[in-house]
Amino acid sequence: MKYMLIMRATDEAFAGMANIDFDQMLETMGKYNDELIRAGVLVAAEGLEDAAEGVVVDYSSETPVVTDGPYGETKELFGGFYILNVASKEEAIEWAKRMPVVGPGFKTEIRRVPTIDEFPQDNKWIQKERAWREATGQL
């Protein structure tokens, strides 16, 4: 089963990371990533650029509204993610507990990633996606 570990932090927690030596951060995260790789559970992992460089597309009105970051009233920002292929939710939780970036304001949300087999196989869009995944080696 695949699970996504979504790394979240408050604005204050992210700001506090600015004081951490970048080489030390790479060392710390690199060791954790290496553990995931050696365990054979890492599928993908990415960090995200500062929210000030992002945009939000809001669909609340008929015409979508695009707002440049940083965002006004955020309580938590999505800073990156891991996708793990593990045997259970409990195993995903155990990996999340070992996350090296921790402290007040940091959280990891864990969500299962459904497989394409869980969707109606007679749906033409699912069939097209399955064909694309097979053609690109993803199935």
DSSP file with accessible surface (Angstrom, degrees, kcal/mol):
  #  RESIDUE AA STRUCTURE BP1 BP2  ACC     N-H-->O    O-->H-N    N-H-->O    O-->H-N    TCO  KAPPA ALPHA  PHI   PSI    X-CA   Y-CA   Z-CA
    1    1 A M              0   0   99      0, 0.0    85,-2.6     0, 0.0     2,-0.4   0.000 360.0 360.0 360.0 142.8    0.0    0.0    0.0
    2    2 A K  E     -AB  85 113A  84    111,-0.6   111,-2.8    83,-0.2     2,-0.4  -0.804 360.0-175.3 -98.8 139.3    1.2    3.5   -0.7
    3    3 A Y  E     -AB  84 112A  15     81,-2.5    81,-2.9    -2,-0.4     2,-0.5  -0.989  17.2-141.0-130.9 141.0    0.9    6.3    1.8
    4    4 A M  E     -AB  83 111A  48    107,-3.5   107,-2.3    -2,-0.4     2,-0.7  -0.893   7.5-156.7-100.8 128.4    1.7    9.9    1.5
    5    5 A L  E     -AB  82 110A   0     77,-2.8    77,-2.0    -2,-0.5     2,-0.6  -0.940  13.2-160.6-101.1 112.5    3.4   11.6    4.4
    6    6 A I  E     -AB  81 109A  11    103,-3.5   103,-2.7    -2,-0.7     2,-0.5  -0.884   7.9-144.2-101.5 116.6    2.6   15.3    4.0
    7    7 A M  E     +AB  80 108A  39     73,-2.4    72,-3.0    -2,-0.6    73,-0.9  -0.703  25.1 177.2 -85.7 124.3    5.0   17.6    6.0
    8    8 A R  E     +AB  78 107A  62     99,-3.3    99,-2.8    -2,-0.5     2,-0.3  -0.918   6.4 171.9-125.6 152.7    3.2   20.6    7.4
    9    9 A A  E     -AB  77 106A   1     68,-1.8    68,-3.3    -2,-0.3    97,-0.2  -0.988  32.5-108.1-155.5 154.3    4.4   23.4    9.6
   10   10 A T     >  -     0   0   31     95,-1.6     4,-2.5    -2,-0.3     5,-0.2  -0.348  40.1-105.8 -74.1 163.9    3.2   26.7   11.0
   11   11 A D  H  > S+     0   0   64     64,-0.3     4,-2.5     1,-0.2     5,-0.2   0.905 123.2  51.9 -55.9 -41.6    4.6   30.0    9.6
   12   12 A E  H  > S+     0   0  141      2,-0.2     4,-2.1     1,-0.2    -1,-0.2   0.895 107.9  50.2 -65.5 -40.5    6.6   30.3   12.8
   13   13 A A  H  > S+     0   0   11      2,-0.2     4,-1.1     1,-0.2    -1,-0.2   0.921 111.9  48.1 -64.9 -42.6    8.1   26.9   12.6
   14   14 A F  H >X S+     0   0   69     -4,-2.5     3,-0.7     1,-0.2     4,-0.6   0.922 109.9  52.5 -62.1 -42.6    9.2   27.5    9.0
   15   15 A A  H >< S+     0   0   65     -4,-2.5     3,-1.3     1,-0.3     4,-0.3   0.896 104.5  56.9 -61.3 -38.2   10.7   30.8   10.0
   16   16 A G  H >< S+     0   0   37     -4,-2.1     3,-1.3     1,-0.3    -1,-0.3   0.794  95.7  65.1 -63.5 -26.3   12.7   29.1   12.7
   17   17 A M  H X< S+     0   0   48     -4,-1.1     3,-1.7    -3,-0.7    -1,-0.3   0.734  83.3  75.7 -70.5 -18.8   14.2   26.8   10.1
   18   18 A A  T << S+     0   0   85     -3,-1.3    -1,-0.3    -4,-0.6    -2,-0.2   0.769  91.3  56.7 -63.0 -22.2   15.9   29.8    8.5
   19   19 A N  T <  S+     0   0  148     -3,-1.3     2,-0.4    -4,-0.3    -1,-0.3   0.507  87.1  97.7 -86.1  -6.1   18.4   29.7   11.5
   20   20 A I  S <  S-     0   0   80     -3,-1.7     2,-0.1    -4,-0.2     5,-0.0  -0.697  86.2-108.1 -88.6 135.2   19.4   26.1   10.7
   21   21 A D     >  -     0   0   99     -2,-0.4     4,-2.3     1,-0.1     5,-0.2  -0.409  23.6-140.0 -60.7 127.1   22.6   25.5    8.8
   22   22 A F  H  > S+     0   0  142      1,-0.2     4,-2.6     2,-0.2     5,-0.2   0.892 101.1  52.2 -61.5 -40.7   21.6   24.3    5.3
   23   23 A D  H  > S+     0   0  114      1,-0.2     4,-2.2     2,-0.2    -1,-0.2   0.900 109.7  49.9 -63.2 -38.0   24.4   21.7    5.1
   24   24 A Q  H  > S+     0   0  104      2,-0.2     4,-2.7     1,-0.2    -1,-0.2   0.902 109.5  51.5 -65.9 -39.5   23.2   20.2    8.5
   25   25 A M  H  X S+     0   0   31     -4,-2.3     4,-3.0     2,-0.2     5,-0.3   0.927 109.8  49.3 -62.0 -44.4   19.6   20.1    7.2
   26   26 A L  H  X S+     0   0   95     -4,-2.6     4,-2.6     1,-0.2    -2,-0.2   0.911 112.1  48.8 -61.7 -40.2   20.8   18.2    4.1
   27   27 A E  H  X S+     0   0  101     -4,-2.2     4,-2.1     2,-0.2    -2,-0.2   0.943 113.6  46.1 -62.8 -47.2   22.8   15.8    6.3
   28   28 A T  H  X S+     0   0   46     -4,-2.7     4,-1.6     1,-0.2    -2,-0.2   0.947 118.6  39.8 -63.5 -49.6   19.8   15.2    8.7
   29   29 A M  H  X S+     0   0   30     -4,-3.0     4,-3.1     1,-0.2     5,-0.2   0.876 112.0  58.2 -69.6 -35.8   17.3   14.7    5.9
   30   30 A G  H  X S+     0   0   37     -4,-2.6     4,-2.5    -5,-0.3    -1,-0.2   0.901 104.9  50.2 -60.4 -40.9   19.7   12.7    3.8
   31   31 A K  H  X S+     0   0  125     -4,-2.1     4,-2.0     2,-0.2    -1,-0.2   0.915 112.5  47.0 -63.7 -42.4   20.2   10.2    6.6
   32   32 A Y  H  X S+     0   0    3     -4,-1.6     4,-2.1     2,-0.2    -2,-0.2   0.947 112.7  49.2 -64.3 -46.4   16.4    9.7    7.0
   33   33 A N  H  X S+     0   0   47     -4,-3.1     4,-2.5     1,-0.2    -2,-0.2   0.898 108.8  53.9 -59.7 -40.2   16.0    9.4    3.2
   34   34 A D  H  X S+     0   0   74     -4,-2.5     4,-3.1     1,-0.2     5,-0.2   0.898 105.9  52.6 -62.9 -38.8   18.8    6.8    3.2
   35   35 A E  H  X S+     0   0   58     -4,-2.0     4,-2.0     2,-0.2    -1,-0.2   0.924 110.2  48.1 -59.9 -44.8   17.0    4.8    5.8
   36   36 A L  H  X>S+     0   0    0     -4,-2.1     5,-2.0     2,-0.2     6,-1.0   0.910 113.6  47.3 -62.5 -42.2   13.8    4.8    3.7
   37   37 A I  H ><5S+     0   0  103     -4,-2.5     3,-1.3     1,-0.2    -2,-0.2   0.944 111.8  49.0 -64.9 -48.1   15.8    3.8    0.6
   38   38 A R  H 3<5S+     0   0  173     -4,-3.1    -1,-0.2     1,-0.3    -2,-0.2   0.850 109.6  53.0 -63.1 -31.3   17.6    1.0    2.4
   39   39 A A  H 3<5S-     0   0   55     -4,-2.0    -1,-0.3    -5,-0.2    -2,-0.2   0.614 110.2-126.8 -77.3 -11.9   14.3   -0.3    3.8
   40   40 A G  T <<5S+     0   0   62     -3,-1.3    -3,-0.2    -4,-0.5    -2,-0.1   0.724  80.5 108.0  76.0  22.9   12.9   -0.4    0.2
   41   41 A V      < +     0   0   10     -5,-2.0    44,-2.9    43,-0.1     2,-0.4   0.599  41.8 105.3-108.4 -12.6    9.9    1.7    1.0
   42   42 A L  E     +C   84   0A  50     -6,-1.0    42,-0.2    42,-0.2     3,-0.1  -0.549  28.0 161.2 -77.1 125.2   10.6    5.1   -0.6
   43   43 A V  E     -     0   0A  71     40,-3.1     2,-0.3     1,-0.4    41,-0.2   0.739  69.3 -17.3-103.1 -45.3    8.6    5.8   -3.8
   44   44 A A  E     -C   83   0A  34     39,-1.6    39,-3.1     2,-0.0    -1,-0.4  -0.986  54.7-175.9-159.2 155.6    9.1    9.6   -4.1
   45   45 A A  E     +C   82   0A  28     -2,-0.3     2,-0.3    37,-0.3    37,-0.2  -0.934   9.6 167.2-158.2 134.3   10.0   12.5   -1.9
   46   46 A E  E     -C   81   0A 122     35,-2.2    35,-2.8    -2,-0.3     2,-0.3  -0.993  21.5-148.3-148.1 143.4   10.1   16.3   -2.6
   47   47 A G  E     -C   80   0A  56     -2,-0.3     2,-0.3    33,-0.3    33,-0.3  -0.707  26.7-126.6-100.2 161.2   10.4   19.5   -0.7
   48   48 A L        -     0   0   89     31,-2.7     3,-0.1    -2,-0.3    -2,-0.0  -0.829  17.8-107.5-113.7 151.0    8.7   22.6   -1.8
   49   49 A E        -     0   0  151     -2,-0.3     5,-0.1     1,-0.2    -1,-0.1  -0.236  60.3 -67.2 -65.3 160.5   10.0   26.1   -2.5
   50   50 A D    >   -     0   0  110      1,-0.1     3,-2.1     2,-0.1     4,-0.3  -0.165  43.6-123.0 -50.6 139.0    9.1   28.9   -0.1
   51   51 A A  G >  S+     0   0   21      1,-0.3     3,-1.5     2,-0.2    18,-0.2   0.761 108.1  72.2 -59.9 -24.0    5.3   29.7   -0.1
   52   52 A A  G 3  S+     0   0   39      1,-0.3    -1,-0.3    17,-0.2    17,-0.2   0.771  97.5  50.2 -63.6 -21.6    6.2   33.3   -0.9
   53   53 A E  G <  S+     0   0  128     -3,-2.1    -1,-0.3    15,-0.1    -2,-0.2   0.519 101.9  81.9 -91.7  -8.1    7.1   32.1   -4.4
   54   54 A G    <   -     0   0   25     -3,-1.5    15,-3.1    -4,-0.3     2,-0.3  -0.270  63.9-144.0 -91.3 178.2    3.9   30.2   -4.9
   55   55 A V  E     -D   68   0B  78     13,-0.3     2,-0.4    -2,-0.1    13,-0.2  -0.944   5.9-139.7-136.0 159.9    0.4   31.1   -6.0
   56   56 A V  E     -D   67   0B  61     11,-2.6    11,-2.7    -2,-0.3     2,-0.6  -0.983   5.6-154.1-121.0 133.1   -3.1   30.1   -5.0
   57   57 A V  E     -D   66   0B  59     -2,-0.4     2,-0.5     9,-0.2     9,-0.2  -0.949  16.3-161.0-105.1 114.6   -5.9   29.6   -7.5
   58   58 A D  E     -D   65   0B  74      7,-3.2     7,-2.5    -2,-0.6     3,-0.4  -0.863  13.6-170.5-102.4 124.7   -9.2   30.1   -5.7
   59   59 A Y        +     0   0  171     -2,-0.5    -1,-0.1     5,-0.2    -2,-0.0   0.128  54.9 110.8-100.2  19.6  -12.3   28.7   -7.4
   60   60 A S  S    S+     0   0  107      5,-0.1     2,-0.2     3,-0.1    -1,-0.2   0.763  76.5  47.9 -67.8 -25.7  -14.8   30.4   -5.0
   61   61 A S  S    S-     0   0   59     -3,-0.4     4,-0.1     2,-0.2     0, 0.0  -0.660  99.1-101.2-110.4 170.5  -16.1   32.8   -7.7
   62   62 A E  S    S+     0   0  195     -2,-0.2    -1,-0.1     1,-0.1    -2,-0.0   0.905 115.8  49.3 -58.5 -42.0  -17.2   32.0  -11.3
   63   63 A T  S    S-     0   0  104     -3,-0.0    -2,-0.2     1,-0.0    -1,-0.1  -0.880 101.7-115.7 -97.8 122.1  -13.8   33.3  -12.5
   64   64 A P        -     0   0   66      0, 0.0     2,-0.5     0, 0.0    -5,-0.2  -0.272  26.1-140.4 -57.2 141.8  -10.9   31.7  -10.7
   65   65 A V  E     -D   58   0B  71     -7,-2.5    -7,-3.2    -4,-0.1     2,-0.5  -0.921   8.5-152.2-108.8 128.0   -8.9   34.2   -8.7
   66   66 A V  E     -D   57   0B  92     -2,-0.5     2,-0.4    -9,-0.2    -9,-0.2  -0.873  13.1-173.5-102.8 127.3   -5.1   33.9   -8.6
   67   67 A T  E     -D   56   0B  73    -11,-2.7   -11,-2.6    -2,-0.5     2,-0.1  -0.983  19.1-131.8-122.6 129.3   -3.2   35.2   -5.5
   68   68 A D  E     -D   55   0B 118     -2,-0.4   -13,-0.3   -13,-0.2   -15,-0.1  -0.461  42.6 -79.3 -73.1 149.9    0.5   35.4   -5.2
   69   69 A G  S    S+     0   0   13    -15,-3.1   -17,-0.2   -17,-0.2     2,-0.2  -0.281  92.8  79.7 -75.1 169.9    2.2   34.1   -2.0
   70   70 A P  S    S-     0   0  100      0, 0.0     2,-0.3     0, 0.0   -18,-0.1   0.628  81.3-133.3 -72.1 158.1    2.8   34.5    0.7
   71   71 A Y    >   -     0   0   66     -2,-0.2     3,-0.6     1,-0.1    -2,-0.1  -0.571   6.1-129.7 -86.3 144.7   -0.7   33.6    1.7
   72   72 A G  T 3  S+     0   0   63     -2,-0.3     2,-1.3     1,-0.2    -1,-0.1   0.778  88.0  17.3 -71.8-147.5   -2.7   35.6    4.1
   73   73 A E  T 3  S+     0   0  191      2,-0.1     2,-0.3     0, 0.0    -1,-0.2   0.221  78.9 155.1 -22.4  42.7   -4.3   33.6    7.0
   74   74 A T    <   +     0   0   35     -2,-1.3   -63,-0.2    -3,-0.6     3,-0.1  -0.662  23.0 179.2 -83.5 141.0   -2.3   30.4    6.8
   75   75 A K  S    S+     0   0  176      1,-0.4     2,-0.3    -2,-0.3   -64,-0.3   0.675  77.0  13.5-102.9 -32.1   -2.1   28.3   10.0
   76   76 A E        -     0   0   62    -66,-0.2    -1,-0.4   -65,-0.1     2,-0.4  -0.997  68.0-149.5-143.7 143.6    0.0   25.6    8.4
   77   77 A L  E     -A    9   0A  28    -68,-3.3   -68,-1.8    -2,-0.3     2,-0.7  -0.887  21.8-122.5-112.4 147.4    1.9   25.3    5.2
   78   78 A F  E     +A    8   0A  86     -2,-0.4   -70,-0.2   -70,-0.2     3,-0.1  -0.775  33.3 175.5 -86.7 114.6    2.5   22.2    3.1
   79   79 A G  E     -     0   0A  14    -72,-3.0   -31,-2.7    -2,-0.7     2,-0.3   0.617  52.8 -44.9-102.9 -14.1    6.3   22.0    2.9
   80   80 A G  E     -AC   7  47A   0    -73,-0.9   -73,-2.4   -33,-0.3    -1,-0.3  -0.967  52.2-128.3 166.8-179.0    7.0   18.7    1.1
   81   81 A F  E     -AC   6  46A  42    -35,-2.8   -35,-2.2    -2,-0.3     2,-0.4  -0.987   2.9-150.9-154.3 160.7    6.0   15.1    0.9
   82   82 A Y  E     -AC   5  45A   6    -77,-2.0   -77,-2.8    -2,-0.3     2,-0.5  -0.976  10.6-153.9-126.0 144.9    7.1   11.5    0.9
   83   83 A I  E     -AC   4  44A  31    -39,-3.1   -40,-3.1    -2,-0.4   -39,-1.6  -0.994  20.4-173.0-117.6 122.5    5.3    8.6   -0.8
   84   84 A L  E     -AC   3  42A   0    -81,-2.9   -81,-2.5    -2,-0.5     2,-0.8  -0.901  23.6-145.4-116.1 144.2    6.1    5.3    0.8
   85   85 A N  E     +A    2   0A  83    -44,-2.9     2,-0.3    -2,-0.4   -83,-0.2  -0.912  43.6 152.7-107.3 100.8    5.1    1.8   -0.3
   86   86 A V        -     0   0    6    -85,-2.6     3,-0.1    -2,-0.8   -46,-0.0  -0.774  55.4-111.8-127.6 171.4    4.6    0.0    3.0
   87   87 A A  S    S-     0   0   74     -2,-0.3     2,-0.3     1,-0.1   -85,-0.1   0.734  89.6  -2.6 -78.7 -23.0    2.5   -2.9    4.4
   88   88 A S     >  -     0   0   31    -87,-0.1     4,-1.9     1,-0.1     5,-0.1  -0.985  68.9-100.9-161.1 167.1    0.1   -0.9    6.5
   89   89 A K  H  > S+     0   0  113     -2,-0.3     4,-2.6     1,-0.2     5,-0.2   0.883 120.0  59.4 -62.0 -37.5   -0.9    2.4    7.9
   90   90 A E  H  > S+     0   0  124      1,-0.2     4,-2.2     2,-0.2    -1,-0.2   0.892 104.0  49.3 -60.9 -39.2    0.8    1.5   11.1
   91   91 A E  H  > S+     0   0   62      2,-0.2     4,-2.2     1,-0.2    -1,-0.2   0.914 109.6  51.6 -67.2 -40.0    4.1    1.1    9.3
   92   92 A A  H  X S+     0   0    0     -4,-1.9     4,-2.4     1,-0.2    -2,-0.2   0.917 109.4  51.3 -60.9 -40.7    3.6    4.5    7.6
   93   93 A I  H  X S+     0   0   59     -4,-2.6     4,-2.4     1,-0.2    -2,-0.2   0.920 107.1  53.0 -62.7 -42.3    3.0    6.0   11.1
   94   94 A E  H  X S+     0   0  102     -4,-2.2     4,-0.7     1,-0.2    -1,-0.2   0.904 109.8  47.9 -62.2 -40.3    6.2    4.4   12.4
   95   95 A W  H >< S+     0   0   20     -4,-2.2     3,-0.9     1,-0.2     4,-0.3   0.917 110.3  52.4 -65.8 -40.1    8.2    6.0    9.6
   96   96 A A  H >< S+     0   0   16     -4,-2.4     3,-1.7     1,-0.3    -2,-0.2   0.892 102.8  58.4 -63.3 -36.6    6.5    9.4   10.3
   97   97 A K  H 3< S+     0   0  145     -4,-2.4    -1,-0.3     1,-0.3    -2,-0.2   0.756 103.3  54.3 -63.6 -22.7    7.5    9.2   13.9
   98   98 A R  T << S+     0   0  125     -3,-0.9    -1,-0.3    -4,-0.7    -2,-0.2   0.435  75.9 132.1 -91.9   0.8   11.1    8.9   12.8
   99   99 A M    <   -     0   0    9     -3,-1.7   -70,-0.1    -4,-0.3    -3,-0.0  -0.277  52.4-145.9 -53.6 131.1   10.9   12.2   10.7
  100  100 A P  S    S+     0   0   42      0, 0.0     2,-1.0     0, 0.0    -1,-0.1   0.713  80.8  75.4 -80.1 -19.4   14.0   14.2   11.7
  101  101 A V  S    S+     0   0   35    -73,-0.0     2,-0.3   -72,-0.0    -2,-0.1  -0.795  70.2 140.3 -95.4  99.5   12.4   17.7   11.4
  102  102 A V        +     0   0  103     -2,-1.0     5,-0.1     4,-0.0     0, 0.0  -0.851   6.5  93.9-135.2 168.2   10.2   17.9   14.5
  103  103 A G  S >  S-     0   0   37     -2,-0.3     3,-2.1     3,-0.3   -90,-0.1  -0.741  77.0 -19.9 136.0-179.9    9.2   20.4   17.2
  104  104 A P  T 3  S+     0   0  127      0, 0.0     3,-0.1     0, 0.0   -94,-0.1  -0.299 128.4  20.6 -57.6 131.1    6.4   22.8   18.0
  105  105 A G  T 3  S+     0   0   28      1,-0.3   -95,-1.6   -96,-0.1     2,-0.4   0.311  98.2 110.4  93.5  -7.9    4.5   23.7   14.8
  106  106 A F  E <   +B    9   0A  53     -3,-2.1     2,-0.3   -97,-0.2    -3,-0.3  -0.849  37.8 165.1-103.8 138.9    5.6   20.7   12.8
  107  107 A K  E     -B    8   0A 124    -99,-2.8   -99,-3.3    -2,-0.4     2,-0.5  -0.976  26.4-146.6-143.2 156.6    3.2   18.0   11.8
  108  108 A T  E     -B    7   0A  47     -2,-0.3     2,-0.4  -101,-0.2  -101,-0.2  -0.991  13.0-156.4-126.1 121.4    3.0   15.1    9.3
  109  109 A E  E     -B    6   0A  57   -103,-2.7  -103,-3.5    -2,-0.5     2,-0.5  -0.800   9.3-153.3 -92.5 138.7   -0.3   14.1    7.8
  110  110 A I  E     +B    5   0A  48     -2,-0.4     2,-0.4  -105,-0.2  -105,-0.2  -0.962  18.7 170.2-118.8 124.1   -0.6   10.5    6.6
  111  111 A R  E     -B    4   0A 145   -107,-2.3  -107,-3.5    -2,-0.5     2,-0.2  -0.998  31.8-121.4-135.1 136.8   -3.0    9.6    3.8
  112  112 A R  E     -B    3   0A 102     -2,-0.4  -109,-0.3  -109,-0.2   -23,-0.0  -0.490  20.1-138.6 -73.0 141.9   -3.3    6.4    1.8
  113  113 A V  E     -B    2   0A  50   -111,-2.8  -111,-0.6    -2,-0.2    -1,-0.1  -0.903  21.9-135.6-101.6 109.7   -2.9    6.7   -2.0
  114  114 A P        -     0   0   62      0, 0.0     2,-0.2     0, 0.0  -111,-0.0  -0.309  17.5-121.9 -63.4 150.0   -5.6    4.5   -3.6
  115  115 A T    >   -     0   0   64      1,-0.1     3,-1.8  -113,-0.0     4,-0.2  -0.527  21.9-111.9 -86.6 161.7   -4.4    2.3   -6.5
  116  116 A I  G >  S+     0   0    5      1,-0.3     3,-1.7    -2,-0.2    -1,-0.1   0.804 114.6  69.7 -62.8 -25.4   -6.0    2.5  -10.0
  117  117 A D  G 3  S+     0   0  102      1,-0.3    -1,-0.3     4,-0.0     4,-0.2   0.694  87.9  65.1 -67.1 -16.0   -7.5   -0.9   -9.4
  118  118 A E  G <  S+     0   0   98     -3,-1.8    -1,-0.3     2,-0.1    -2,-0.2   0.526  90.4  80.0 -84.8  -4.9   -9.8    0.6   -6.8
  119  119 A F  S <  S-     0   0   98     -3,-1.7     2,-0.3    -4,-0.2     4,-0.0  -0.629 103.6 -77.7 -99.3 160.0  -11.6    2.7   -9.4
  120  120 A P    >   -     0   0   79      0, 0.0     3,-1.4     0, 0.0     6,-0.2  -0.383  39.1-156.4 -60.2 116.8  -14.4    1.4  -11.7
  121  121 A Q  T 3  S+     0   0   74     -2,-0.3    -3,-0.0     1,-0.3    -4,-0.0   0.640  88.1  62.6 -75.1 -11.7  -12.5   -0.5  -14.5
  122  122 A D  T 3  S+     0   0  135      4,-0.1     2,-0.4     5,-0.0    -1,-0.3   0.480  78.0 108.3 -90.1   0.3  -15.3    0.0  -17.0
  123  123 A N    <>  -     0   0   65     -3,-1.4     4,-2.4     1,-0.1     5,-0.2  -0.616  69.4-140.0 -79.4 130.6  -14.9    3.8  -16.9
  124  124 A K  H  > S+     0   0  122     -2,-0.4     4,-2.2     1,-0.2    -1,-0.1   0.839 101.5  51.9 -62.9 -31.6  -13.3    5.1  -20.1
  125  125 A W  H  > S+     0   0  148      2,-0.2     4,-2.3     1,-0.2    -1,-0.2   0.885 109.6  48.5 -73.5 -35.8  -11.1    7.6  -18.3
  126  126 A I  H  > S+     0   0   21     -6,-0.2     4,-2.9     2,-0.2    -2,-0.2   0.910 111.0  51.7 -67.3 -40.5   -9.8    4.9  -15.9
  127  127 A Q  H  X S+     0   0  103     -4,-2.4     4,-2.4     2,-0.2    -2,-0.2   0.916 110.6  48.3 -62.0 -41.6   -9.1    2.8  -19.0
  128  128 A K  H  X S+     0   0  123     -4,-2.2     4,-2.3     2,-0.2    -1,-0.2   0.914 112.9  47.6 -65.2 -42.5   -7.2    5.6  -20.6
  129  129 A E  H  X S+     0   0   73     -4,-2.3     4,-3.0     2,-0.2    -2,-0.2   0.919 110.5  51.7 -65.7 -41.4   -5.2    6.3  -17.5
  130  130 A R  H  X S+     0   0   54     -4,-2.9     4,-2.7     1,-0.2    -2,-0.2   0.935 109.9  49.8 -59.9 -43.4   -4.4    2.6  -17.1
  131  131 A A  H  X S+     0   0   54     -4,-2.4     4,-2.6     2,-0.2    -1,-0.2   0.916 111.8  48.5 -61.2 -43.1   -3.1    2.5  -20.7
  132  132 A W  H  X S+     0   0  140     -4,-2.3     4,-1.9     2,-0.2     6,-0.2   0.932 111.8  49.1 -63.2 -44.6   -1.0    5.6  -20.1
  133  133 A R  H  <>S+     0   0   62     -4,-3.0     5,-2.9     1,-0.2     6,-0.9   0.904 112.8  47.5 -62.4 -40.7    0.4    4.1  -16.8
  134  134 A E  H ><5S+     0   0  110     -4,-2.7     3,-1.2     4,-0.2    -2,-0.2   0.926 111.6  50.5 -65.8 -42.1    1.2    0.8  -18.6
  135  135 A A  H 3<5S+     0   0   88     -4,-2.6    -2,-0.2     1,-0.3    -1,-0.2   0.803 113.8  45.1 -66.0 -29.9    2.9    2.7  -21.6
  136  136 A T  T 3<5S-     0   0   72     -4,-1.9    -1,-0.3    -5,-0.2    -2,-0.2   0.312 117.1-110.1 -98.4   8.3    5.1    4.7  -19.2
  137  137 A G  T < 5S+     0   0   63     -3,-1.2    -3,-0.2    -4,-0.2    -4,-0.1   0.674  83.3 122.8  77.1  16.8    6.0    1.7  -17.0
  138  138 A Q      <       0   0   99     -5,-2.9    -4,-0.2    -6,-0.2    -5,-0.1   0.551 360.0 360.0 -88.3  -9.1    4.0    2.8  -14.0
  139  139 A L              0   0   97     -6,-0.9    -2,-0.1    -5,-0.1    -1,-0.0  -0.953 360.0 360.0-124.5 360.0    2.0   -0.4  -13.9
